[in-house]
Amino acid sequence: MSRPLREKLQVPNPSDGDLAHMELSTASDCVALVKDGWLSVRATSGLLASGWVGGQGATWEGSTTDTLTVGSSDGGAVGFLLWGSDESVDQWAPMTRSQLASGSVVLCYGTWVVSTIAFERYTLESRMAGPLVENSYQPGKELLLSSRGYWTPQDEWSVLADPRAPNTQVLGVVVVPPSSLNGYRLTLQTNM
């Protein structure tokens, strides 16, 4: 991001380390630092039944009406869901369970910079068979979406022998890796 645009948006400069040390509200699953496009769409009954976290990937789903409808991603995506299905109430956005009641979600697309809890902390192999092995997140590392729609550096389609493998849909890049300094939140730039 250019310096004048960064100053206009009042976004900290990642090269100065500001994002690594800034205090973020942890009341939300996903905190937007730089925004791009978004729209309100319907959620599938499956997504409404299972719930989701803010920052999780979403894909278009078929609909019997003319309504734009999304479901949970299984590795590919058209965007991510800004708020989780069961976000806690805070003084700015009292939304607890309102998305589930309305059946609508906010789908974000384009280039965003967000801090989220929707990332795979452990590799797929270790989640399936143990012992747990942490994924490596480094600034600039390309990100895909996991089989659960969470951000990951790992191509889970190849691990699962999915016929769509390999997953080459790079949808984001690490800005600040999760650590104790940022409450174990992943800060990333999307490209959707």
FENWO-V705558 format. One record per helix or strand of 3 or more residues. SS is the DSSP state (2 for helix, 1 for strand). FROM is the first residue (numbers start at 0). TO is the last residue. If there is no record, write none. Layout:
BEGIN
SS & FROM & TO
SS & FROM & TO
END
This chain:
BEGIN
2 & 2 & 8
2 & 13 & 15
2 & 17 & 20
1 & 29 & 33
1 & 36 & 42
2 & 44 & 49
1 & 56 & 59
1 & 68 & 71
1 & 78 & 80
2 & 97 & 101
1 & 103 & 108
1 & 112 & 115
2 & 123 & 128
1 & 141 & 144
2 & 155 & 158
1 & 171 & 175
2 & 179 & 181
1 & 185 & 189
END
